[in-house]
Amino acid sequence: MKKLSTFLLFSLATYGLQAQSFIQAYQDRANMVTQTNITTNLQDFSNLGVKTTGSVANTNALNWLKNKYASFGYSASQVVEDPFTFSGTSSKNLVITKTGTVYPNKYVIICGHFDSIVGPGVNDNGSGTSIILEAARILKDVPTEYSIKFIHFSGEEQGLRGSQHYANTVAYQGSTRVLDIKLVFNLDQVGGKMGNNNDTIYCDEDMGGNANNTAAGVAATQELITLTGLYSPLLTDIDEAEDTDYIPFETKGEVITGYFEKIRSNYPHTANDTFANTDPVYIYNVGKATVGALQHFAVAATTILGTRDVQANKLESVKIYPNPAKDALHIELPSKVKDFSFEITDLIGHTLIKEGNKTQINTSSLVNGAYIGVFKADGQTVVRKVLIER
């Protein structure tokens, strides 16, 4: 971890911070993050297994990501594999480029790693992966002045191997800067832990290191703090930027910031970093904050024109309680929904309970654990995580 320097104190006094104002179109797009997509992405990520760099599961995760971007409408030319090798191990980063309208050759990078170690890595870092996917889906057709690169790094758990490769050989070639980077915005371990009061997110701040980027990094994090409050219900705190995928860029002199969970889970890097132990509602709120902030950094259009999926899924407001449940689960649906179905499946999709038009579900047949609740009505579907604890 880097320490606060005297230069930083001077820079804060002399660097002008520009206040951020609420923009309704940015909020409208942030509200397009759905709990259903977050939960489904986390479940899919979990089912891909232990994604150790160089493994078959790691390659399967890369292909899953590519298929997601294809489903969003990104072209083959926008989706680029970035191969790298270290110590006899080969893997690939995935880089998706959305071209800006005013500054097409200047980039905002939003990134996070998709490899895991020991367990499936649903918090570290399926959480960040799921949010980047939602941001890319929502902003696909939204004009932004600056280009955006959505980057999924591999090899993070082996020492930032993928991001080091990209920073050192793609963004830079030796000491020559090849990519004009405005900002690197990293998401790592933002999944929370079930049972905690996950209402606060760390905003990572560059506290020293390269004197050429410290002041600008501090300014970016201050902006991120403001933006988080504007576009999400989360509280914020500041954490020192440390060992994750923005560090190779910071070393080169680039401006960095990012999100990291405030109450740190003890499950990452263990077999228990699973879907059951993460908090999808927390990830959903970090997703809203991310989409709001990314629009600011990339300077998105301030009218709603050009966004996708403008019509909200009316079922997204569905509530289930108590959760965790024991022998019964109650469903609270929007008042206009009269005819619906609800089923509970296990994590690989096998239906265990299926009911129609019932707002109280008998769950006494289920053993303790995590499940998926699927609501369907009027051609729409929403997904929720269901926990059984007795």
Stockholm file with secondary structure:
# STOCKHOLM 1.0

chainA/1-390         MKKLSTFLLFSLATYGLQAQSFIQAYQDRANMVTQTNITTNLQDFSNLGVKTTGSVANTNALNWLKNKYASFGYSASQVVEDPFTFSGTSSKNLVITKTGTVYPNKYVIICGHFDSIVGPGVNDNGSGTSIILEAARILKDVPTEYSIKFIHFSGEEQGLRGSQHYANTVAYQGSTRVLDIKLVFNLDQVGGKMGNNNDTIYCDEDMGGNANNTAAGVAATQELITLTGLYSPLLTDIDEAEDTDYIPFETKGEVITGYFEKIRSNYPHTANDTFANTDPVYIYNVGKATVGALQHFAVAATTILGTRDVQANKLESVKIYPNPAKDALHIELPSKVKDFSFEITDLIGHTLIKEGNKTQINTSSLVNGAYIGVFKADGQTVVRKVLIER
#=GR chainA/1-390 SS CCCCCHHHHHHHHHSCCCCCCCCHHHHHHHTTCCHHHHHHHHHHHHHTCCCCTTSHHHHHHHHHHHHHHHHHTCCGGGEEEEEEEETTEEEEEEEEEECCSSEEEEEEEEEEECCCSSSCCIIIIIIHHHHHHHHHHHHTTSCBSEEEEEEEESCGGGTSHHHHHIIIIIIEETTEECSEEEEEEEECSCCCCTTSCCCEEEEEECCSSCTTTHHHHHHHHHHHHHHHHHHSSCEEEEEECCSSTTHHHHHHTCCEEEEEESSCCSCTTSTTCSGGGSCHHHHHHHHHHHHHHHHHHHTBCSSSTTCSCCSCCGGGGCEEESSSBSSEEEEECCTTCCSCEEEEECTTSCEEEEEESCSEEECTTSCSEEEEEEEEETTEEEEEEEEECC
#=GC SS_cons         CCCCCHHHHHHHHHSCCCCCCCCHHHHHHHTTCCHHHHHHHHHHHHHTCCCCTTSHHHHHHHHHHHHHHHHHTCCGGGEEEEEEEETTEEEEEEEEEECCSSEEEEEEEEEEECCCSSSCCIIIIIIHHHHHHHHHHHHTTSCBSEEEEEEEESCGGGTSHHHHHIIIIIIEETTEECSEEEEEEEECSCCCCTTSCCCEEEEEECCSSCTTTHHHHHHHHHHHHHHHHHHSSCEEEEEECCSSTTHHHHHHTCCEEEEEESSCCSCTTSTTCSGGGSCHHHHHHHHHHHHHHHHHHHTBCSSSTTCSCCSCCGGGGCEEESSSBSSEEEEECCTTCCSCEEEEECTTSCEEEEEESCSEEECTTSCSEEEEEEEEETTEEEEEEEEECC
//
